[in-house]
């Protein structure tokens, strides 16, 4: 299961610096968190998860393989992108292909780095990008909704659903609100809404790029962004791209000392990766053995056969049952054997809903 977060922002906000730090840091780190380049502007990074290291330690695993999240460095946006200005068509097309938007906002003053609007205003920057996405969605729906309403009047069932849910999205956009505030009333409407692939329906994570001195607690600019995120039901994190660039190439001990001196408990990149993971409502389950300890990704609410399918399609097709140990039980009891003896290893069937942190072993037959 591949998930991609598209990194967007106006020119000179630190977008590419953040992406480069992500990719270079992951490439430089130990095998725990591998990085691989798919295209020049796409990178897969390991999701930091201390639980995986603990499981590997208990099981004596030779290899540690984290689950991964993809980041795409999307071309900078200019006003008029929805009408094809600049790299507008490419920009909008790239956003359509990602699962979530990581919006980098400049939250620092620096006379040496020119802002496209000659002022530092992260809220205005966010609205510039959001407006272009809204205009693109608005143009699309103003064609699709009337056509669906016409077919709905003729008795077409599918068109009635389309007219209902996309009509709601159209009204939101006309009011200057993103389509993600649409509330489908049932599974059928949710399916239609998802298939519409609206740009403003994608979840958003605001990344406040601050100066080094504000990396721990943020500043007045980032405080405004957090207020905006809260009002929208979006997420926000604070990062100093300058600090993240300095961390590249440091060994773990140097990195730890540097972060402590800056008053930080972890890298900003770790927060971005984890927030992106949470933004997509993803959870992690583990497979653990002497050869490897590995983290896997599924959507919140996934059932055991779907989780088995993440490992191999044959496992899902021939699923029999899942042997399940909760992470806390695995750790507190010291491994699978002790958990089994203590009655903490459960046999779960096809309807079992996987929980974050489950240690799973699948039985299947094909």
HUURQUI-V628563 format. One record per backbone hydrogen bond with DSSP energy under -1.0 kcal/mol. NH is the residue of the N-H (numbers start at 1). CO is the residue of the C=O. Records with the same first field share a line. If there is no record, write none. Layout:
NH = CO  CO
This chain:
5 = 70
6 = 100
7 = 72
8 = 102
18 = 14
19 = 15
20 = 16
21 = 17
22 = 18
23 = 19
24 = 20
25 = 21
26 = 22
27 = 23
28 = 24
29 = 25
33 = 30
36 = 44
38 = 42
42 = 39
43 = 71
44 = 36
45 = 69
47 = 67
52 = 49
54 = 50
55 = 51
56 = 52
57 = 53
58 = 54
59 = 55
60 = 56
61 = 56
62 = 290
63 = 291
65 = 293
69 = 45
70 = 3
71 = 43
72 = 5
73 = 41
74 = 7  72
77 = 9
81 = 78
83 = 80
84 = 81
85 = 80
88 = 85
91 = 87
92 = 88
93 = 89
94 = 90
95 = 91
96 = 92
98 = 95
99 = 4
100 = 4
101 = 203
102 = 6
103 = 205
104 = 8
105 = 207
107 = 209
113 = 110
118 = 115
125 = 121
126 = 122
127 = 123
128 = 124
129 = 125
130 = 126
131 = 127
132 = 128
133 = 129
134 = 130
135 = 131
136 = 132
137 = 133
138 = 134
139 = 135
140 = 136
141 = 137
142 = 138
144 = 140
145 = 141
148 = 144
149 = 145
150 = 146
151 = 147
152 = 148
153 = 149
155 = 152
156 = 151
160 = 156
161 = 157
162 = 158
163 = 159
164 = 160
165 = 161
166 = 162
168 = 164
169 = 165
170 = 166
171 = 167
172 = 168
173 = 169
174 = 170
175 = 171
176 = 173
177 = 172
180 = 200
181 = 178
182 = 179
190 = 186
191 = 187
192 = 188
193 = 189
194 = 190
195 = 191
196 = 192
197 = 194
201 = 198
202 = 199
205 = 101
206 = 235
207 = 103
208 = 237
209 = 105
210 = 239
214 = 211
215 = 212
218 = 214
223 = 219
224 = 220
225 = 221
226 = 222
227 = 223
228 = 224
229 = 225
230 = 226
231 = 227
232 = 228
233 = 229
234 = 229
235 = 204
237 = 206
239 = 208
244 = 240
245 = 241
246 = 242
247 = 243
250 = 247
255 = 251
256 = 252
257 = 253
258 = 254
259 = 255
260 = 256
261 = 257
262 = 258
263 = 260
264 = 259
271 = 267
272 = 268
273 = 269
274 = 270
275 = 271
276 = 272
277 = 273
278 = 274
279 = 275
280 = 276
281 = 278
282 = 277
283 = 298
285 = 296
286 = 358
287 = 294
289 = 292
293 = 63
294 = 287
295 = 65
296 = 285
298 = 283
300 = 281
302 = 299
304 = 352
307 = 303
308 = 304
309 = 305
311 = 308
312 = 308
316 = 312
317 = 313
318 = 314
320 = 363
321 = 363
322 = 348
323 = 361
324 = 346
325 = 359
330 = 326
331 = 327
332 = 328
333 = 329
335 = 330
339 = 335
340 = 336
341 = 337
342 = 338
343 = 340
344 = 339
346 = 324
348 = 322
352 = 349
354 = 302
357 = 284
358 = 355
359 = 325
360 = 286
361 = 323
363 = 321
365 = 318
